[in-house]
Each structure stands twice: as C-alpha cells, then as structure tokens.
C-alpha cells in the first residue's frame, strides 16, 4: 500500500524482517528519551535528538 495516510496500518512485529529492521533502527540511532518520563506512554515522551530519529526510537521501542 503506497497511500500517504497509514494511520490505520499495523505491522506483524513477529517477522524476522521487522525484528532486524527495528534492531538496526534502535542501535543506529542517536536520539534518547529525556529522563523522568518512565511512567508516560512512549509516544508522548520527549526526546533529545532530531525528529526523524525520535520517530524511529518511539516506533522501535
């Protein structure tokens, strides 16, 4: 699916491809969650880093 709106999309996170991709995205990422937000939902946490890396970090955690 190449439509722009992917808001209802879901991914099978049990596939080997997803596991490899998310591992690379997490390990090769310079973004970090700001401290003191452990009780907040991941998508609502503030991040130190650029927007692209912040999105990857939130997606792969």
N, CA, C and O atoms as a Maestro MAE file, in Angstrom:
{
 s_m_m2io_version
 :::
 2.0.0
}

f_m_ct {
 s_m_title
 :::
 protein
 m_atom[244] {
  # First column is atom index #
  i_m_mmod_type
  r_m_x_coord
  r_m_y_coord
  r_m_z_coord
  i_m_residue_number
  s_m_chain_name
  s_m_pdb_residue_name
  s_m_pdb_atom_name
  i_m_atomic_number
  :::
  1 25 0.845 -1.177 0.000 1 A "UNK " " N  " 7
  2 3 0.000 0.000 0.000 1 A "UNK " " CA " 6
  3 2 0.888 1.238 0.000 1 A "UNK " " C  " 6
  4 15 1.724 1.401 0.889 1 A "UNK " " O  " 8
  5 25 0.719 2.090 -0.966 2 A "UNK " " N  " 7
  6 3 1.551 3.287 -1.066 2 A "UNK " " CA " 6
  7 2 0.785 4.576 -0.785 2 A "UNK " " C  " 6
  8 15 1.274 5.661 -1.101 2 A "UNK " " O  " 8
  9 25 -0.401 4.477 -0.198 3 A "UNK " " N  " 7
  10 3 -1.147 5.692 0.128 3 A "UNK " " CA " 6
  11 2 -0.439 6.447 1.242 3 A "UNK " " C  " 6
  12 15 0.281 5.861 2.050 3 A "UNK " " O  " 8
  13 25 -0.652 7.742 1.271 4 A "UNK " " N  " 7
  14 3 0.033 8.573 2.256 4 A "UNK " " CA " 6
  15 2 -0.491 8.343 3.668 4 A "UNK " " C  " 6
  16 15 0.296 8.321 4.615 4 A "UNK " " O  " 8
  17 25 -1.791 8.172 3.831 5 A "UNK " " N  " 7
  18 3 -2.379 8.001 5.159 5 A "UNK " " CA " 6
  19 2 -2.245 6.547 5.595 5 A "UNK " " C  " 6
  20 15 -2.957 5.674 5.098 5 A "UNK " " O  " 8
  21 25 -1.340 6.295 6.515 6 A "UNK " " N  " 7
  22 3 -1.101 4.946 7.034 6 A "UNK " " CA " 6
  23 2 -1.539 4.845 8.499 6 A "UNK " " C  " 6
  24 15 -1.068 3.972 9.228 6 A "UNK " " O  " 8
  25 25 -2.439 5.736 8.930 7 A "UNK " " N  " 7
  26 3 -2.820 5.800 10.338 7 A "UNK " " CA " 6
  27 2 -3.480 4.524 10.848 7 A "UNK " " C  " 6
  28 15 -3.397 4.232 12.041 7 A "UNK " " O  " 8
  29 25 -4.121 3.768 9.991 8 A "UNK " " N  " 7
  30 3 -4.763 2.536 10.432 8 A "UNK " " CA " 6
  31 2 -3.925 1.296 10.180 8 A "UNK " " C  " 6
  32 15 -4.377 0.177 10.421 8 A "UNK " " O  " 8
  33 25 -2.712 1.490 9.699 9 A "UNK " " N  " 7
  34 3 -1.855 0.354 9.343 9 A "UNK " " CA " 6
  35 2 -1.293 -0.320 10.586 9 A "UNK " " C  " 6
  36 15 -1.062 0.323 11.610 9 A "UNK " " O  " 8
  37 25 -1.082 -1.606 10.478 10 A "UNK " " N  " 7
  38 3 -0.414 -2.336 11.552 10 A "UNK " " CA " 6
  39 2 0.629 -3.245 10.917 10 A "UNK " " C  " 6
  40 15 0.531 -3.598 9.741 10 A "UNK " " O  " 8
  41 25 1.614 -3.613 11.698 11 A "UNK " " N  " 7
  42 3 2.706 -4.427 11.202 11 A "UNK " " CA " 6
  43 2 2.826 -5.676 12.053 11 A "UNK " " C  " 6
  44 15 2.598 -5.642 13.262 11 A "UNK " " O  " 8
  45 25 3.181 -6.761 11.421 12 A "UNK " " N  " 7
  46 3 3.421 -8.007 12.145 12 A "UNK " " CA " 6
  47 2 4.821 -7.932 12.732 12 A "UNK " " C  " 6
  48 15 5.808 -8.187 12.041 12 A "UNK " " O  " 8
  49 25 4.901 -7.585 13.994 13 A "UNK " " N  " 7
  50 3 6.196 -7.392 14.646 13 A "UNK " " CA " 6
  51 2 6.894 -8.697 15.007 13 A "UNK " " C  " 6
  52 15 7.960 -8.679 15.621 13 A "UNK " " O  " 8
  53 25 6.306 -9.820 14.635 14 A "UNK " " N  " 7
  54 3 6.945 -11.102 14.932 14 A "UNK " " CA " 6
  55 2 7.790 -11.608 13.762 14 A "UNK " " C  " 6
  56 15 8.481 -12.617 13.902 14 A "UNK " " O  " 8
  57 25 7.751 -10.931 12.613 15 A "UNK " " N  " 7
  58 3 8.524 -11.396 11.459 15 A "UNK " " CA " 6
  59 2 10.005 -11.089 11.650 15 A "UNK " " C  " 6
  60 15 10.373 -10.138 12.341 15 A "UNK " " O  " 8
  61 25 10.840 -11.900 11.032 16 A "UNK " " N  " 7
  62 3 12.284 -11.696 11.130 16 A "UNK " " CA " 6
  63 2 12.693 -10.365 10.507 16 A "UNK " " C  " 6
  64 15 13.597 -9.695 11.007 16 A "UNK " " O  " 8
  65 25 12.035 -9.983 9.426 17 A "UNK " " N  " 7
  66 3 12.348 -8.710 8.782 17 A "UNK " " CA " 6
  67 2 12.092 -7.523 9.693 17 A "UNK " " C  " 6
  68 15 12.915 -6.611 9.776 17 A "UNK " " O  " 8
  69 25 10.952 -7.532 10.377 18 A "UNK " " N  " 7
  70 3 10.637 -6.436 11.305 18 A "UNK " " CA " 6
  71 2 11.621 -6.420 12.464 18 A "UNK " " C  " 6
  72 15 12.077 -5.352 12.872 18 A "UNK " " O  " 8
  73 25 11.952 -7.581 12.996 19 A "UNK " " N  " 7
  74 3 12.899 -7.646 14.116 19 A "UNK " " CA " 6
  75 2 14.250 -7.066 13.721 19 A "UNK " " C  " 6
  76 15 14.844 -6.302 14.481 19 A "UNK " " O  " 8
  77 25 14.740 -7.424 12.536 20 A "UNK " " N  " 7
  78 3 16.031 -6.914 12.073 20 A "UNK " " CA " 6
  79 2 15.974 -5.406 11.839 20 A "UNK " " C  " 6
  80 15 16.883 -4.679 12.241 20 A "UNK " " O  " 8
  81 25 14.920 -4.942 11.196 21 A "UNK " " N  " 7
  82 3 14.778 -3.518 10.908 21 A "UNK " " CA " 6
  83 2 14.684 -2.696 12.189 21 A "UNK " " C  " 6
  84 15 15.327 -1.652 12.300 21 A "UNK " " O  " 8
  85 25 13.903 -3.146 13.144 22 A "UNK " " N  " 7
  86 3 13.746 -2.386 14.380 22 A "UNK " " CA " 6
  87 2 15.024 -2.402 15.209 22 A "UNK " " C  " 6
  88 15 15.332 -1.427 15.894 22 A "UNK " " O  " 8
  89 25 15.765 -3.496 15.153 23 A "UNK " " N  " 7
  90 3 17.043 -3.563 15.880 23 A "UNK " " CA " 6
  91 2 18.044 -2.565 15.297 23 A "UNK " " C  " 6
  92 15 18.714 -1.845 16.038 23 A "UNK " " O  " 8
  93 25 18.141 -2.526 13.983 24 A "UNK " " N  " 7
  94 3 19.048 -1.575 13.331 24 A "UNK " " CA " 6
  95 2 18.621 -0.142 13.630 24 A "UNK " " C  " 6
  96 15 19.460 0.707 13.928 24 A "UNK " " O  " 8
  97 25 17.328 0.128 13.553 25 A "UNK " " N  " 7
  98 3 16.823 1.482 13.805 25 A "UNK " " CA " 6
  99 2 17.095 1.918 15.240 25 A "UNK " " C  " 6
  100 15 17.366 3.094 15.486 25 A "UNK " " O  " 8
  101 25 17.028 0.997 16.179 26 A "UNK " " N  " 7
  102 3 17.278 1.331 17.578 26 A "UNK " " CA " 6
  103 2 18.771 1.478 17.866 26 A "UNK " " C  " 6
  104 15 19.178 2.396 18.578 26 A "UNK " " O  " 8
  105 25 19.584 0.583 17.321 27 A "UNK " " N  " 7
  106 3 21.017 0.602 17.610 27 A "UNK " " CA " 6
  107 2 21.758 1.721 16.880 27 A "UNK " " C  " 6
  108 15 22.736 2.255 17.403 27 A "UNK " " O  " 8
  109 25 21.312 2.074 15.700 28 A "UNK " " N  " 7
  110 3 21.978 3.104 14.890 28 A "UNK " " CA " 6
  111 2 21.244 4.430 15.023 28 A "UNK " " C  " 6
  112 15 21.009 5.120 14.031 28 A "UNK " " O  " 8
  113 25 20.889 4.775 16.227 29 A "UNK " " N  " 7
  114 3 20.067 5.943 16.481 29 A "UNK " " CA " 6
  115 2 20.727 6.783 17.563 29 A "UNK " " C  " 6
  116 15 21.166 6.254 18.584 29 A "UNK " " O  " 8
  117 25 20.799 8.084 17.341 30 A "UNK " " N  " 7
  118 3 21.432 8.963 18.323 30 A "UNK " " CA " 6
  119 2 20.416 9.626 19.247 30 A "UNK " " C  " 6
  120 15 20.808 10.336 20.174 30 A "UNK " " O  " 8
  121 25 19.139 9.416 19.020 31 A "UNK " " N  " 7
  122 3 18.104 10.019 19.865 31 A "UNK " " CA " 6
  123 2 18.012 9.271 21.194 31 A "UNK " " C  " 6
  124 15 18.288 8.074 21.270 31 A "UNK " " O  " 8
  125 25 17.619 9.998 22.233 32 A "UNK " " N  " 7
  126 3 17.432 9.416 23.567 32 A "UNK " " CA " 6
  127 2 16.184 10.012 24.197 32 A "UNK " " C  " 6
  128 15 15.865 11.180 23.974 32 A "UNK " " O  " 8
  129 25 15.479 9.211 24.983 33 A "UNK " " N  " 7
  130 3 14.360 9.745 25.747 33 A "UNK " " CA " 6
  131 2 14.905 10.627 26.861 33 A "UNK " " C  " 6
  132 15 15.918 10.299 27.478 33 A "UNK " " O  " 8
  133 25 14.237 11.741 27.119 34 A "UNK " " N  " 7
  134 3 14.614 12.586 28.247 34 A "UNK " " CA " 6
  135 2 14.293 11.836 29.532 34 A "UNK " " C  " 6
  136 15 13.367 11.025 29.559 34 A "UNK " " O  " 8
  137 25 15.034 12.091 30.580 35 A "UNK " " N  " 7
  138 3 14.861 11.368 31.837 35 A "UNK " " CA " 6
  139 2 13.585 11.799 32.558 35 A "UNK " " C  " 6
  140 15 13.035 12.870 32.301 35 A "UNK " " O  " 8
  141 25 13.131 10.936 33.466 36 A "UNK " " N  " 7
  142 3 11.986 11.236 34.311 36 A "UNK " " CA " 6
  143 2 10.631 11.032 33.663 36 A "UNK " " C  " 6
  144 15 9.632 11.559 34.153 36 A "UNK " " O  " 8
  145 25 10.572 10.283 32.577 37 A "UNK " " N  " 7
  146 3 9.308 10.082 31.870 37 A "UNK " " CA " 6
  147 2 8.916 8.612 31.804 37 A "UNK " " C  " 6
  148 15 8.126 8.221 30.945 37 A "UNK " " O  " 8
  149 25 9.448 7.812 32.683 38 A "UNK " " N  " 7
  150 3 9.247 6.368 32.620 38 A "UNK " " CA " 6
  151 2 7.782 5.956 32.716 38 A "UNK " " C  " 6
  152 15 7.408 4.903 32.200 38 A "UNK " " O  " 8
  153 25 6.952 6.756 33.360 39 A "UNK " " N  " 7
  154 3 5.538 6.409 33.535 39 A "UNK " " CA " 6
  155 2 4.644 6.952 32.419 39 A "UNK " " C  " 6
  156 15 3.432 6.735 32.433 39 A "UNK " " O  " 8
  157 25 5.232 7.648 31.465 40 A "UNK " " N  " 7
  158 3 4.467 8.202 30.344 40 A "UNK " " CA " 6
  159 2 4.421 7.202 29.198 40 A "UNK " " C  " 6
  160 15 5.313 6.366 29.053 40 A "UNK " " O  " 8
  161 25 3.382 7.295 28.395 41 A "UNK " " N  " 7
  162 3 3.309 6.478 27.181 41 A "UNK " " CA " 6
  163 2 4.482 6.847 26.271 41 A "UNK " " C  " 6
  164 15 4.862 8.015 26.197 41 A "UNK " " O  " 8
  165 25 5.047 5.875 25.589 42 A "UNK " " N  " 7
  166 3 6.232 6.095 24.762 42 A "UNK " " CA " 6
  167 2 6.003 7.185 23.724 42 A "UNK " " C  " 6
  168 15 6.874 8.029 23.516 42 A "UNK " " O  " 8
  169 25 4.855 7.181 23.077 43 A "UNK " " N  " 7
  170 3 4.604 8.173 22.031 43 A "UNK " " CA " 6
  171 2 4.462 9.591 22.563 43 A "UNK " " C  " 6
  172 15 4.549 10.546 21.792 43 A "UNK " " O  " 8
  173 25 4.244 9.748 23.865 44 A "UNK " " N  " 7
  174 3 4.089 11.074 24.461 44 A "UNK " " CA " 6
  175 2 5.382 11.589 25.085 44 A "UNK " " C  " 6
  176 15 5.439 12.743 25.510 44 A "UNK " " O  " 8
  177 25 6.416 10.759 25.148 45 A "UNK " " N  " 7
  178 3 7.674 11.160 25.780 45 A "UNK " " CA " 6
  179 2 8.440 12.159 24.920 45 A "UNK " " C  " 6
  180 15 8.389 12.116 23.691 45 A "UNK " " O  " 8
  181 25 9.152 13.061 25.598 46 A "UNK " " N  " 7
  182 3 10.040 13.995 24.912 46 A "UNK " " CA " 6
  183 2 11.357 13.297 24.617 46 A "UNK " " C  " 6
  184 15 11.793 12.418 25.362 46 A "UNK " " O  " 8
  185 25 11.981 13.701 23.525 47 A "UNK " " N  " 7
  186 3 13.204 13.052 23.060 47 A "UNK " " CA " 6
  187 2 14.274 14.097 22.789 47 A "UNK " " C  " 6
  188 15 13.984 15.180 22.282 47 A "UNK " " O  " 8
  189 25 15.510 13.764 23.132 48 A "UNK " " N  " 7
  190 3 16.665 14.549 22.711 48 A "UNK " " CA " 6
  191 2 17.141 13.955 21.392 48 A "UNK " " C  " 6
  192 15 17.542 12.792 21.346 48 A "UNK " " O  " 8
  193 25 17.102 14.736 20.328 49 A "UNK " " N  " 7
  194 3 17.516 14.259 19.014 49 A "UNK " " CA " 6
  195 2 16.628 14.852 17.947 49 A "UNK " " C  " 6
  196 15 15.632 15.513 18.243 49 A "UNK " " O  " 8
  197 25 16.998 14.609 16.697 50 A "UNK " " N  " 7
  198 3 16.194 15.189 15.622 50 A "UNK " " CA " 6
  199 2 14.887 14.419 15.442 50 A "UNK " " C  " 6
  200 15 14.723 13.320 15.972 50 A "UNK " " O  " 8
  201 25 13.978 14.999 14.703 51 A "UNK " " N  " 7
  202 3 12.622 14.458 14.580 51 A "UNK " " CA " 6
  203 2 12.590 13.076 13.946 51 A "UNK " " C  " 6
  204 15 11.813 12.221 14.372 51 A "UNK " " O  " 8
  205 25 13.412 12.845 12.947 52 A "UNK " " N  " 7
  206 3 13.422 11.536 12.279 52 A "UNK " " CA " 6
  207 2 13.890 10.439 13.216 52 A "UNK " " C  " 6
  208 15 13.283 9.371 13.285 52 A "UNK " " O  " 8
  209 25 14.967 10.703 13.935 53 A "UNK " " N  " 7
  210 3 15.483 9.697 14.858 53 A "UNK " " CA " 6
  211 2 14.552 9.508 16.047 53 A "UNK " " C  " 6
  212 15 14.440 8.401 16.572 53 A "UNK " " O  " 8
  213 25 13.882 10.573 16.479 54 A "UNK " " N  " 7
  214 3 12.908 10.454 17.563 54 A "UNK " " CA " 6
  215 2 11.758 9.546 17.148 54 A "UNK " " C  " 6
  216 15 11.304 8.714 17.933 54 A "UNK " " O  " 8
  217 25 11.288 9.705 15.921 55 A "UNK " " N  " 7
  218 3 10.195 8.861 15.422 55 A "UNK " " CA " 6
  219 2 10.619 7.403 15.353 55 A "UNK " " C  " 6
  220 15 9.852 6.519 15.735 55 A "UNK " " O  " 8
  221 25 11.826 7.140 14.872 56 A "UNK " " N  " 7
  222 3 12.326 5.760 14.822 56 A "UNK " " CA " 6
  223 2 12.452 5.170 16.217 56 A "UNK " " C  " 6
  224 15 12.098 4.012 16.436 56 A "UNK " " O  " 8
  225 25 12.952 5.956 17.159 57 A "UNK " " N  " 7
  226 3 13.106 5.473 18.530 57 A "UNK " " CA " 6
  227 2 11.754 5.099 19.126 57 A "UNK " " C  " 6
  228 15 11.618 4.039 19.737 57 A "UNK " " O  " 8
  229 25 10.765 5.951 18.954 58 A "UNK " " N  " 7
  230 3 9.438 5.683 19.501 58 A "UNK " " CA " 6
  231 2 8.777 4.490 18.825 58 A "UNK " " C  " 6
  232 15 8.035 3.745 19.465 58 A "UNK " " O  " 8
  233 25 9.034 4.309 17.564 59 A "UNK " " N  " 7
  234 3 8.437 3.212 16.806 59 A "UNK " " CA " 6
  235 2 9.041 1.861 17.187 59 A "UNK " " C  " 6
  236 15 8.344 0.846 17.188 59 A "UNK " " O  " 8
  237 25 10.310 1.847 17.503 60 A "UNK " " N  " 7
  238 3 11.035 0.582 17.683 60 A "UNK " " CA " 6
  239 2 11.149 0.126 19.123 60 A "UNK " " C  " 6
  240 15 11.641 -0.973 19.383 60 A "UNK " " O  " 8
  241 25 10.711 0.935 20.055 61 A "UNK " " N  " 7
  242 3 10.816 0.537 21.469 61 A "UNK " " CA " 6
  243 2 9.698 -0.402 21.832 61 A "UNK " " C  " 6
  244 15 9.614 -0.848 22.976 61 A "UNK " " O  " 8
  :::
 }
 m_bond[243] {
  # First column is bond index #
  i_m_from
  i_m_to
  i_m_order
  :::
  1 1 2 1
  2 2 3 1
  3 3 4 2
  4 3 5 1
  5 5 6 1
  6 6 7 1
  7 7 8 2
  8 7 9 1
  9 9 10 1
  10 10 11 1
  11 11 12 2
  12 11 13 1
  13 13 14 1
  14 14 15 1
  15 15 16 2
  16 15 17 1
  17 17 18 1
  18 18 19 1
  19 19 20 2
  20 19 21 1
  21 21 22 1
  22 22 23 1
  23 23 24 2
  24 23 25 1
  25 25 26 1
  26 26 27 1
  27 27 28 2
  28 27 29 1
  29 29 30 1
  30 30 31 1
  31 31 32 2
  32 31 33 1
  33 33 34 1
  34 34 35 1
  35 35 36 2
  36 35 37 1
  37 37 38 1
  38 38 39 1
  39 39 40 2
  40 39 41 1
  41 41 42 1
  42 42 43 1
  43 43 44 2
  44 43 45 1
  45 45 46 1
  46 46 47 1
  47 47 48 2
  48 47 49 1
  49 49 50 1
  50 50 51 1
  51 51 52 2
  52 51 53 1
  53 53 54 1
  54 54 55 1
  55 55 56 2
  56 55 57 1
  57 57 58 1
  58 58 59 1
  59 59 60 2
  60 59 61 1
  61 61 62 1
  62 62 63 1
  63 63 64 2
  64 63 65 1
  65 65 66 1
  66 66 67 1
  67 67 68 2
  68 67 69 1
  69 69 70 1
  70 70 71 1
  71 71 72 2
  72 71 73 1
  73 73 74 1
  74 74 75 1
  75 75 76 2
  76 75 77 1
  77 77 78 1
  78 78 79 1
  79 79 80 2
  80 79 81 1
  81 81 82 1
  82 82 83 1
  83 83 84 2
  84 83 85 1
  85 85 86 1
  86 86 87 1
  87 87 88 2
  88 87 89 1
  89 89 90 1
  90 90 91 1
  91 91 92 2
  92 91 93 1
  93 93 94 1
  94 94 95 1
  95 95 96 2
  96 95 97 1
  97 97 98 1
  98 98 99 1
  99 99 100 2
  100 99 101 1
  101 101 102 1
  102 102 103 1
  103 103 104 2
  104 103 105 1
  105 105 106 1
  106 106 107 1
  107 107 108 2
  108 107 109 1
  109 109 110 1
  110 110 111 1
  111 111 112 2
  112 111 113 1
  113 113 114 1
  114 114 115 1
  115 115 116 2
  116 115 117 1
  117 117 118 1
  118 118 119 1
  119 119 120 2
  120 119 121 1
  121 121 122 1
  122 122 123 1
  123 123 124 2
  124 123 125 1
  125 125 126 1
  126 126 127 1
  127 127 128 2
  128 127 129 1
  129 129 130 1
  130 130 131 1
  131 131 132 2
  132 131 133 1
  133 133 134 1
  134 134 135 1
  135 135 136 2
  136 135 137 1
  137 137 138 1
  138 138 139 1
  139 139 140 2
  140 139 141 1
  141 141 142 1
  142 142 143 1
  143 143 144 2
  144 143 145 1
  145 145 146 1
  146 146 147 1
  147 147 148 2
  148 147 149 1
  149 149 150 1
  150 150 151 1
  151 151 152 2
  152 151 153 1
  153 153 154 1
  154 154 155 1
  155 155 156 2
  156 155 157 1
  157 157 158 1
  158 158 159 1
  159 159 160 2
  160 159 161 1
  161 161 162 1
  162 162 163 1
  163 163 164 2
  164 163 165 1
  165 165 166 1
  166 166 167 1
  167 167 168 2
  168 167 169 1
  169 169 170 1
  170 170 171 1
  171 171 172 2
  172 171 173 1
  173 173 174 1
  174 174 175 1
  175 175 176 2
  176 175 177 1
  177 177 178 1
  178 178 179 1
  179 179 180 2
  180 179 181 1
  181 181 182 1
  182 182 183 1
  183 183 184 2
  184 183 185 1
  185 185 186 1
  186 186 187 1
  187 187 188 2
  188 187 189 1
  189 189 190 1
  190 190 191 1
  191 191 192 2
  192 191 193 1
  193 193 194 1
  194 194 195 1
  195 195 196 2
  196 195 197 1
  197 197 198 1
  198 198 199 1
  199 199 200 2
  200 199 201 1
  201 201 202 1
  202 202 203 1
  203 203 204 2
  204 203 205 1
  205 205 206 1
  206 206 207 1
  207 207 208 2
  208 207 209 1
  209 209 210 1
  210 210 211 1
  211 211 212 2
  212 211 213 1
  213 213 214 1
  214 214 215 1
  215 215 216 2
  216 215 217 1
  217 217 218 1
  218 218 219 1
  219 219 220 2
  220 219 221 1
  221 221 222 1
  222 222 223 1
  223 223 224 2
  224 223 225 1
  225 225 226 1
  226 226 227 1
  227 227 228 2
  228 227 229 1
  229 229 230 1
  230 230 231 1
  231 231 232 2
  232 231 233 1
  233 233 234 1
  234 234 235 1
  235 235 236 2
  236 235 237 1
  237 237 238 1
  238 238 239 1
  239 239 240 2
  240 239 241 1
  241 241 242 1
  242 242 243 1
  243 243 244 2
  :::
 }
}
